[in-house]
Amino acid sequence: TTMLFQYAMNIAAQGLRVVLVCGQEKLLQAPPGTEEEMTGVAEAVLHRIELKYITSGDDLISYLARIHELAEAKRPSVILVDDLPSWFQNDKHELARALSLLSTTVRWLSTTYPPSA
């Protein structure tokens, strides 16, 4: 989660909106950085990162299926999913479904709303 958040900050520093999908408990157990480490990070960069907390694979699928309902200004350029297989531990079909939906969502976002940065 920490490395993925660092990657999200790098992308956001390029002016792109990022959604980091993760479990809240996992993020709280291993925060992405201390206050001192975040001091040098521009506030604008952090504002371009949205944390989307999920508790199950169904939450992820629901979020992806409804992303088109977000206001254009809230739509991400990049979607990062922390530990994707763990949300579908014993269900390979649901994992495949989530991967397909994620691919379709990213393709739709990139063709409908190409990044401006």
N, C-alpha and C positions, 0 to 999 in steps of 0.2 A: 504494500500500500504506500509506503514511504517513497519508494523509487517511482511509482506510478504518479504520485502527487508531484514529485520533482519534474517528471516529464510533462505533466499538465502545466506546471509553471513555465517551463521552457516554451511550450506551444503558446500559452497565453501572452508571454512576453513578445511574441511575434504579432500580436494584435488579434488573435483568433479566440473565439469563445469555445470553452471546453466543458464537457460534462464528465465528471468522474463518478461512475456508478460503483458503489461499495456498500459494505455493511457498516453501520454506525459503530457497533461494538468493536469491530476490528480496527477501525480508525481511531477510536478512543484508547484502545490498548497500545497502539503504536502510532502516536501522533506524527504527522509529517515533518514537524520541526519545532524547535523551541522558540520562544518569543525572541530570543537573541538572534537565532538563525533567520527568522522572518523579518527582522528589522530592516535589512537592506532591500527587501522585496517591495517594489512599487505597489501601492494600493490598487492602482488601475489593473495591474496584472492579476491580483487576487480577485478582483471583481469580475474578471472574465472567466473565472473557474466556478462552476456550480457543482456542489456535491449532491448527488442523488442517492439517498439511502434506500436500500432495499432489504427485505428480509427473506426473500425466496426467489426462485427462478421465475415464478409467476409474476412477481413484481417487475422483474426486468422485461419480460415479454409484454406486459401491460404498458410499461413506459414506452417501449419502442413502438408499439402499435398505436400509441396516441401522440407521438412526437409531432405529427403534422398539425395537431391542434394548438401547439405553442405559438405565441405571437412571434412574428418574424424576428424581432429583436432578441428573443430568448432562444432561438434555435441555435444549436451548437454547430461549429465547424468540425469538431472532433468529439467522438464519444470513446471514452476509455472505461473498460469494465475490469474491475479488480477481481482476480481469481475466478474467472468465468466457470471453469469446471466444477467448482465447489457448490455452485447454486443448483447444479443438476447431477449430484453425486452418483446416483445409480440409474439415471434415466438418459441413455444415449440419444433416444429419439427427441426428447425435449431439448437436449443440448444442441442437437442438429437443427431443430426448429428455431431456437434462439439465435444460433449463428446465421441461419438463413435470413431471419428477420433483421438482425443487426446489419448484415450485408446489404439488404434491400433498403434499409433506412439510411445508411451512409450514402449509398448510391443516389437515393432520392434527394437527400440534403445537398450533395455535391453538384447535382445537375440543376436542381431548382433554385438553390441559394449558394452559388459558388463563393468561396472565401474571397473577401475583398482585399485581404492583406497579402 
